[in-house]
Amino acid sequence: MVRPFYPGGDYERFDYSGGAVVVDNPPFSILSKICTFYRTEQIPFFLFAPYLTIFSSTSRNGAHMIVTDSTIEYANGAQVNTSFVTSFGDDLIRTAPDLANAIDETVKRVRKEQRRHPPKYAYPRELLTVSRLGKIGKQVEFRVKASDVAFTRALDSQKAVKKAIYGGGYLLSEAKAAELKAAELKAAELKAAEDVTIWPLSENEKRIIGKLG
């Protein structure tokens, strides 16, 4: 079994020699093109597919559709209702209760394990994600010019282990990264102050303090 769909990969130039069977999660936006390529090249495949649009995305290329409506959480955190398309079998469309139930049980088990041992990730301060802005957006204003950033879908260190930045991110200039860090500190202070009741000094207490020392 091979997985040609990875960041920077090219499924059309991938080495499928030696009786390779493709089992992978391809880009749904070009699923029809992918299925047509594999059927033309006679490469067997079993691919993840979008549940609601599986008919329209594969109906014209002869791929066989397995409808499961399985809610799968992918490595980037996205939860997608998923079915499958394949070159195997004789039916154009079918359900697969054993597969659907096996996926549901696996998803439940994985979620339970992740709750016990949730993965923890930390990005460098030079990476801007939408979640970082979301955490400060109610306290401070932060602006970014196009010249300060460069878009990226994954850091090089993530690509090595087939991970990515959910939603993408922007590499920041050193100056802008320092500015964002300062904004985060300011937002944290303001947010903490929102949860604190401040007891003011009375005029009498101020006069007493003024006479001290």
Backbone bond lengths (Angstrom), bond angles and torsions (degrees), N, CA, C in turn:
res aa  C-N    CA-C-N  psi(-1)  N-CA   C-N-CA  omega(-1)  CA-C   N-CA-C  phi
1 M - - - 1.464 - - 1.522 109.09 -
2 V 1.327 116.64 139.34 1.464 121.23 -179.48 1.521 109.63 -128.32
3 R 1.353 114.76 154.95 1.460 121.76 178.94 1.535 108.67 -126.92
4 P 1.330 118.17 91.33 1.468 120.78 -176.22 1.521 114.55 -82.71
5 F 1.344 117.34 -7.19 1.470 119.57 -175.85 1.523 110.58 -97.66
6 Y 1.318 115.04 90.52 1.459 122.59 178.28 1.530 107.33 -135.98
7 P 1.339 118.00 159.63 1.468 119.78 -178.21 1.520 111.99 -53.25
8 G 1.318 115.94 123.09 1.451 121.16 179.19 1.515 113.83 86.10
9 G 1.340 118.04 -1.80 1.459 121.38 -178.49 1.525 112.48 -78.38
10 D 1.327 116.27 162.41 1.469 122.75 178.49 1.523 107.70 -131.09
11 Y 1.325 116.49 100.41 1.466 119.62 -174.23 1.525 112.45 -65.38
12 E 1.335 117.68 -26.32 1.466 119.90 -179.02 1.529 112.37 -75.17
13 R 1.332 117.67 -20.74 1.466 120.99 179.72 1.528 111.85 -110.70
14 F 1.308 116.77 6.48 1.462 121.90 179.36 1.527 109.94 -66.26
15 D 1.343 117.05 148.99 1.461 122.14 179.85 1.532 109.99 -82.95
16 Y 1.324 116.72 107.14 1.467 121.65 -179.31 1.532 112.36 -103.30
17 S 1.296 116.63 18.33 1.466 119.91 -177.90 1.525 111.11 -70.48
18 G 1.328 115.56 163.36 1.461 120.43 176.71 1.515 114.28 79.85
19 G 1.330 117.12 24.20 1.456 119.96 177.35 1.517 114.06 74.87
20 A 1.324 117.26 35.49 1.467 121.40 -177.31 1.525 110.99 -67.02
21 V 1.328 114.80 142.65 1.465 122.80 172.57 1.528 107.36 -119.40
22 V 1.327 117.15 128.06 1.460 121.46 -177.25 1.531 109.68 -85.85
23 V 1.318 116.26 121.54 1.466 122.57 173.56 1.533 106.11 -129.88
24 D 1.329 116.44 105.25 1.462 117.84 -171.64 1.526 110.81 -161.78
25 N 1.329 115.01 173.80 1.466 123.50 177.00 1.527 107.74 -109.56
26 P 1.336 117.92 96.14 1.467 120.45 -175.21 1.522 111.84 -84.54
27 P 1.335 117.85 169.65 1.475 120.15 173.47 1.525 109.64 -63.86
28 F 1.320 116.99 121.64 1.462 120.19 -176.44 1.521 112.17 -65.33
29 S 1.319 117.37 -26.38 1.464 120.82 -175.85 1.525 112.65 -65.65
30 I 1.338 117.81 -23.87 1.474 120.66 179.37 1.524 110.80 -122.24
31 L 1.335 116.82 29.09 1.454 120.56 -176.06 1.525 112.49 -60.63
32 S 1.332 116.69 -42.25 1.465 119.85 -179.66 1.526 111.42 -60.86
33 K 1.325 116.65 -43.06 1.467 121.27 178.54 1.521 110.73 -63.30
34 I 1.328 116.60 -40.33 1.465 121.09 -179.55 1.525 110.92 -64.12
35 C 1.331 116.06 -45.95 1.473 120.03 179.95 1.524 110.98 -62.56
36 T 1.333 116.51 -41.77 1.460 120.34 178.73 1.524 110.87 -61.39
37 F 1.333 116.97 -41.67 1.467 121.41 178.94 1.517 110.84 -61.27
38 Y 1.325 117.70 -47.45 1.468 120.46 -177.72 1.530 112.04 -67.06
39 R 1.320 117.20 -37.84 1.460 119.15 179.13 1.530 110.69 -69.59
40 T 1.334 116.79 -38.58 1.467 120.68 177.92 1.525 111.15 -64.14
41 E 1.348 116.17 -41.39 1.459 121.39 -179.06 1.526 112.63 -86.25
42 Q 1.338 116.69 0.17 1.471 122.87 179.29 1.542 112.02 56.65
43 I 1.320 114.22 44.44 1.464 121.52 176.84 1.530 107.92 -102.68
44 P 1.314 119.33 117.80 1.474 120.82 -178.84 1.524 110.99 -66.47
45 F 1.342 115.97 143.83 1.467 119.08 -176.30 1.529 111.48 -148.41
46 F 1.319 113.90 155.42 1.464 123.42 171.62 1.519 105.50 -141.92
47 L 1.340 116.03 106.85 1.454 121.00 -168.73 1.528 112.56 -121.92
48 F 1.318 115.86 145.76 1.455 121.59 171.33 1.532 108.13 -67.24
49 A 1.338 116.13 147.71 1.466 120.64 -177.84 1.522 109.75 -147.32
50 P 1.346 117.68 156.65 1.475 120.33 179.19 1.529 110.58 -71.71
51 Y 1.312 116.07 134.08 1.463 121.54 -175.50 1.530 112.75 -63.73
52 L 1.320 117.71 -54.01 1.455 120.66 -171.90 1.526 113.71 -71.77
53 T 1.317 117.87 -27.90 1.475 120.16 -175.90 1.519 112.49 -112.85
54 I 1.335 117.01 19.00 1.460 119.29 -176.52 1.528 111.95 -62.36
55 F 1.351 118.08 -34.96 1.460 120.39 179.71 1.523 111.09 -65.49
56 S 1.326 116.92 -47.97 1.462 120.29 -175.66 1.517 112.50 -72.64
57 S 1.329 117.31 -27.36 1.470 119.34 -175.83 1.523 112.81 -85.83
58 T 1.339 117.88 -13.94 1.471 118.88 -176.36 1.528 113.75 -132.96
59 S 1.322 118.48 -0.67 1.464 120.32 -170.47 1.519 113.90 -67.41
60 R 1.334 118.35 -20.25 1.457 119.63 -174.80 1.529 114.12 -105.10
61 N 1.331 117.91 5.26 1.465 117.88 -178.76 1.525 113.04 -118.31
62 G 1.331 117.79 6.68 1.455 120.68 174.20 1.506 116.29 79.51
63 A 1.345 118.58 5.05 1.459 120.07 177.89 1.526 109.30 -69.56
64 H 1.321 116.78 145.42 1.458 121.84 178.61 1.528 108.98 -86.46
65 M 1.330 115.60 136.53 1.465 120.85 -173.15 1.524 111.31 -108.21
66 I 1.323 116.19 131.02 1.462 122.86 176.89 1.519 107.11 -114.86
67 V 1.324 117.14 109.52 1.458 122.16 -175.18 1.525 109.39 -92.24
68 T 1.335 116.79 117.02 1.463 121.17 -178.53 1.522 113.48 -124.32
69 D 1.348 119.50 -23.09 1.467 122.86 -175.93 1.524 111.18 50.12
70 S 1.322 116.25 52.59 1.462 121.80 -179.89 1.520 109.52 -95.11
71 T 1.329 116.87 125.36 1.460 120.59 177.50 1.518 108.68 -84.11
72 I 1.318 115.70 107.93 1.464 121.88 -175.66 1.522 109.35 -113.03
73 E 1.323 116.19 132.05 1.458 121.08 174.49 1.517 108.73 -95.67
74 Y 1.317 115.90 119.55 1.453 120.80 -175.63 1.524 111.14 -87.38
75 A 1.317 115.49 172.54 1.464 120.69 -174.25 1.516 112.68 -60.01
76 N 1.336 117.35 -26.79 1.464 119.78 -179.97 1.521 112.73 -86.04
77 G 1.337 117.03 3.91 1.451 121.00 177.23 1.509 115.44 94.44
78 A 1.325 117.76 -9.83 1.460 121.08 -179.47 1.525 110.35 -74.10
79 Q 1.340 116.59 136.97 1.456 122.15 175.54 1.524 108.40 -105.15
80 V 1.329 116.55 120.24 1.461 121.79 -173.36 1.523 109.86 -129.70
81 N 1.334 116.35 132.24 1.459 120.36 173.16 1.524 107.90 -71.29
82 T 1.311 116.23 120.51 1.457 121.66 -165.86 1.521 112.33 -124.58
83 S 1.323 116.00 141.43 1.460 123.79 168.77 1.525 107.07 -125.62
84 F 1.329 117.54 -162.98 1.457 119.69 -174.46 1.527 110.82 -143.29
85 V 1.333 115.58 151.64 1.462 122.07 171.72 1.521 107.79 -125.59
86 T 1.333 115.49 147.49 1.451 118.70 -174.29 1.523 111.45 -152.18
87 S 1.321 114.87 160.73 1.464 120.47 173.62 1.522 111.21 -92.03
88 F 1.324 117.37 -6.89 1.462 121.85 -177.08 1.533 111.34 -86.68
89 G 1.322 116.19 153.02 1.460 121.75 174.64 1.509 113.04 90.97
90 D 1.342 114.98 172.55 1.461 121.46 -178.13 1.520 113.21 -108.89
91 D 1.341 117.61 -17.83 1.457 120.92 -177.01 1.523 110.94 -83.28
92 L 1.320 115.73 139.38 1.460 119.15 176.17 1.523 109.77 -70.62
93 I 1.349 116.25 -42.85 1.452 121.94 -178.43 1.522 108.75 -135.09
94 R 1.315 116.81 138.44 1.465 119.66 176.83 1.522 109.91 -157.34
95 T 1.315 114.73 160.64 1.452 120.41 168.51 1.518 107.63 -99.53
96 A 1.324 116.85 164.97 1.468 121.62 -178.91 1.519 108.47 -145.99
97 P 1.348 117.09 81.42 1.473 120.24 -176.45 1.521 113.74 -54.75
98 D 1.337 117.89 -41.27 1.468 120.27 -179.20 1.523 110.82 -61.36
99 L 1.337 116.37 -43.57 1.464 120.65 179.32 1.513 110.74 -66.71
100 A 1.334 117.32 -46.28 1.459 121.01 -178.32 1.526 111.24 -60.66
101 N 1.329 116.70 -44.33 1.463 120.05 -179.68 1.528 111.74 -69.07
102 A 1.336 116.86 -36.86 1.464 120.47 178.31 1.525 110.51 -63.97
103 I 1.337 116.76 -39.71 1.465 120.29 178.28 1.518 110.30 -65.45
104 D 1.348 116.65 -45.41 1.465 119.94 -179.54 1.528 111.19 -59.52
105 E 1.338 116.55 -42.93 1.457 120.28 179.97 1.524 111.11 -65.24
106 T 1.329 115.91 -39.50 1.468 120.11 179.23 1.521 110.83 -66.21
107 V 1.341 116.89 -42.40 1.463 121.02 178.63 1.526 110.40 -60.92
108 K 1.330 117.38 -43.46 1.466 120.99 178.73 1.528 110.95 -62.25
109 R 1.323 115.94 -42.68 1.464 119.68 -178.93 1.526 110.90 -65.68
110 V 1.321 116.73 -44.53 1.464 120.54 -178.86 1.526 110.70 -63.91
111 R 1.337 116.86 -42.42 1.468 120.10 179.30 1.521 110.83 -62.40
112 K 1.333 115.91 -40.12 1.462 119.95 179.14 1.520 110.77 -64.11
113 E 1.335 116.56 -41.31 1.465 120.41 178.94 1.520 111.01 -67.66
114 Q 1.321 116.90 -37.63 1.468 120.10 -179.33 1.514 111.67 -69.55
115 R 1.336 117.20 -31.32 1.457 119.66 176.46 1.522 111.05 -65.60
116 R 1.345 114.96 -33.08 1.468 118.60 178.06 1.524 111.29 -77.09
117 H 1.325 115.22 -37.09 1.464 120.13 -176.70 1.530 109.30 -133.46
118 P 1.326 117.56 68.21 1.462 119.23 -178.35 1.519 111.44 -65.88
119 P 1.335 117.38 136.64 1.463 119.24 177.66 1.520 110.72 -68.44
120 K 1.313 115.96 143.62 1.452 121.09 179.20 1.522 108.95 -119.58
121 Y 1.326 115.18 126.12 1.457 120.64 -179.29 1.522 109.76 -121.69
122 A 1.292 115.90 148.73 1.459 121.17 175.46 1.526 107.96 -137.15
123 Y 1.326 115.48 130.63 1.459 120.49 178.30 1.531 110.16 -98.75
124 P 1.321 117.49 154.63 1.473 119.78 176.15 1.522 110.04 -66.49
125 R 1.314 116.16 156.60 1.467 119.82 -176.18 1.527 111.71 -66.48
126 E 1.339 116.99 -17.27 1.465 120.23 179.80 1.523 112.86 -81.19
127 L 1.341 117.92 2.45 1.458 120.62 178.06 1.528 109.54 -107.18
128 L 1.304 116.19 123.17 1.462 122.03 177.23 1.525 109.14 -97.04
129 T 1.332 116.78 122.52 1.457 121.90 173.39 1.513 108.94 -116.75
130 V 1.316 116.39 159.50 1.458 119.63 -178.66 1.525 110.71 -64.60
131 S 1.325 116.94 -30.06 1.466 119.29 -179.80 1.529 111.35 -68.09
132 R 1.334 117.43 -32.05 1.471 119.43 176.82 1.519 110.63 -64.47
133 L 1.329 116.60 -41.25 1.453 119.41 178.22 1.519 111.08 -69.15
134 G 1.340 116.09 -35.99 1.453 119.63 179.70 1.514 112.88 -61.32
135 K 1.325 116.79 -29.58 1.459 121.03 -177.91 1.526 112.94 -77.76
136 I 1.336 116.67 -19.40 1.473 118.97 -177.83 1.521 112.65 -114.68
137 G 1.335 116.40 -6.91 1.463 120.26 -170.72 1.509 116.01 -62.40
138 K 1.334 118.46 -23.77 1.461 120.61 -180.00 1.524 112.75 -89.16
139 Q 1.335 116.21 -10.67 1.467 119.51 -176.65 1.519 113.14 -109.59
140 V 1.330 117.32 -40.30 1.468 119.36 -175.30 1.528 110.30 -135.15
141 E 1.321 114.89 155.71 1.456 121.32 175.47 1.528 108.66 -94.23
142 F 1.332 116.58 133.39 1.463 120.67 179.51 1.522 107.92 -136.63
143 R 1.326 116.32 128.51 1.463 121.69 -177.06 1.528 110.49 -121.74
144 V 1.324 115.61 145.59 1.466 121.59 -179.01 1.524 109.30 -131.81
145 K 1.322 117.72 130.55 1.456 122.59 173.99 1.527 109.57 -92.46
146 A 1.311 116.33 155.16 1.465 121.26 -178.70 1.526 111.76 -59.09
147 S 1.320 116.71 -31.37 1.465 120.58 -178.20 1.528 112.42 -72.32
148 D 1.341 117.10 -13.32 1.463 121.18 -177.42 1.529 113.07 -89.61
149 V 1.339 117.84 -10.11 1.458 119.33 -169.30 1.531 112.57 -136.92
150 A 1.327 114.92 162.71 1.470 122.37 173.02 1.520 107.17 -139.91
151 F 1.330 117.09 126.07 1.465 121.28 -175.55 1.529 111.35 -72.09
152 T 1.340 116.31 144.39 1.461 121.50 175.09 1.519 109.58 -148.20
153 R 1.321 116.22 144.13 1.472 120.69 177.11 1.526 111.36 -92.24
154 A 1.324 116.79 -22.03 1.464 120.69 -179.88 1.515 109.13 -159.86
155 L 1.330 116.22 144.05 1.456 120.64 172.38 1.528 108.91 -73.73
156 D 1.309 117.43 153.94 1.464 120.77 -179.98 1.528 110.89 -57.38
157 S 1.331 117.08 -36.45 1.464 120.01 179.49 1.521 111.85 -66.91
158 Q 1.341 117.44 -27.45 1.460 121.12 176.91 1.523 111.85 -76.66
159 K 1.317 116.31 -38.84 1.463 120.27 -178.29 1.524 111.60 -58.37
160 A 1.337 116.01 -32.81 1.465 120.16 -178.47 1.520 111.95 -64.22
161 V 1.344 117.27 -25.26 1.469 121.01 179.89 1.533 110.64 -117.75
162 K 1.339 116.15 21.44 1.457 123.08 175.28 1.531 112.23 57.62
163 K 1.323 116.11 42.31 1.457 122.38 174.00 1.524 108.71 -110.71
164 A 1.323 115.65 166.60 1.464 120.06 179.84 1.524 109.29 -151.19
165 I 1.326 115.67 167.58 1.460 121.78 176.93 1.521 107.37 -86.98
166 Y 1.318 117.57 118.17 1.456 120.12 -178.35 1.525 109.56 -63.32
167 G 1.325 115.65 119.55 1.463 120.11 -177.84 1.511 114.26 84.46
168 G 1.328 117.72 -4.36 1.455 121.16 -178.06 1.521 111.83 79.94
169 G 1.321 116.09 173.82 1.464 121.04 -179.39 1.513 110.56 -157.57
170 Y 1.333 115.49 177.70 1.458 121.02 179.08 1.522 110.10 -126.00
171 L 1.325 115.93 131.98 1.456 120.57 170.75 1.524 107.63 -75.59
172 L 1.323 115.82 132.32 1.462 121.66 -176.61 1.525 111.12 -102.55
173 S 1.313 115.52 150.08 1.462 119.45 170.01 1.522 108.39 -64.35
174 E 1.330 116.77 158.29 1.467 120.15 179.78 1.520 111.32 -57.43
175 A 1.319 116.26 -42.33 1.464 120.24 -178.87 1.523 110.76 -64.61
176 K 1.330 116.40 -42.62 1.458 120.04 -178.38 1.525 110.76 -70.61
177 A 1.327 117.14 -34.44 1.459 120.74 177.29 1.527 110.51 -63.38
178 A 1.333 116.58 -40.78 1.468 120.77 177.76 1.527 110.47 -66.14
179 E 1.332 116.15 -38.10 1.464 120.53 178.42 1.529 110.77 -65.10
180 L 1.337 116.61 -40.69 1.469 120.29 178.40 1.522 111.30 -65.87
181 K 1.323 116.45 -40.33 1.463 119.69 178.34 1.523 110.62 -61.71
182 A 1.317 116.86 -41.89 1.468 120.67 178.12 1.531 109.95 -64.28
183 A 1.325 117.12 -39.05 1.462 120.57 178.65 1.524 110.80 -64.89
184 E 1.328 116.66 -37.79 1.465 120.23 178.36 1.522 111.56 -65.66
185 L 1.325 116.92 -39.90 1.460 120.70 178.08 1.526 110.65 -65.45
186 K 1.323 116.21 -42.13 1.461 120.47 178.98 1.528 110.92 -64.40
187 A 1.340 115.71 -42.43 1.460 119.78 178.97 1.519 111.40 -62.93
188 A 1.338 116.27 -38.67 1.469 120.32 178.89 1.528 110.73 -63.83
189 E 1.334 116.29 -40.20 1.466 120.22 178.90 1.524 110.87 -65.47
190 L 1.321 116.14 -44.41 1.461 120.19 -179.64 1.526 111.15 -65.85
191 K 1.327 115.66 -39.27 1.459 119.81 179.74 1.522 110.65 -66.48
192 A 1.328 116.64 -39.31 1.469 120.25 177.83 1.517 110.74 -65.32
193 A 1.333 116.34 -38.32 1.466 120.65 -179.71 1.518 111.44 -65.81
194 E 1.355 116.40 -29.69 1.461 119.82 179.97 1.523 111.58 -65.25
195 D 1.319 116.60 -26.66 1.465 120.94 -176.67 1.528 112.61 -97.28
196 V 1.335 116.86 6.15 1.469 120.62 -176.28 1.528 109.90 -114.57
197 T 1.318 116.13 132.55 1.466 121.03 172.98 1.523 108.90 -86.19
198 I 1.319 116.32 118.89 1.464 120.93 -178.43 1.531 108.96 -98.30
199 W 1.325 116.11 119.90 1.455 121.23 177.60 1.523 109.31 -89.54
200 P 1.313 118.47 116.13 1.473 120.49 -177.67 1.536 111.52 -79.44
201 L 1.330 114.45 158.01 1.463 120.30 173.79 1.529 109.57 -80.14
202 S 1.325 114.96 143.10 1.461 119.31 175.45 1.531 108.63 -80.28
203 E 1.326 116.01 166.88 1.459 119.97 177.54 1.520 110.43 -61.88
204 N 1.339 117.45 -37.39 1.464 121.36 178.73 1.522 110.61 -63.27
205 E 1.347 116.75 -43.51 1.474 120.15 179.77 1.519 110.54 -66.09
206 K 1.331 117.51 -36.88 1.453 119.98 177.24 1.535 111.13 -62.96
207 R 1.346 115.40 -38.72 1.463 118.12 178.44 1.520 111.05 -65.73
208 I 1.337 116.40 -39.75 1.472 120.24 178.20 1.528 110.22 -62.45
209 I 1.314 116.05 -44.07 1.472 120.51 179.51 1.518 110.56 -62.67
210 G 1.336 115.78 -37.36 1.452 119.87 -179.34 1.518 113.67 -64.64
211 K 1.333 116.51 -23.46 1.470 120.37 179.54 1.526 112.69 -91.12
212 L 1.321 116.75 -7.80 1.468 120.39 -177.45 1.532 111.14 -78.05
213 G 1.332 115.77 153.11 1.474 121.40 174.74 1.494 111.46 77.86
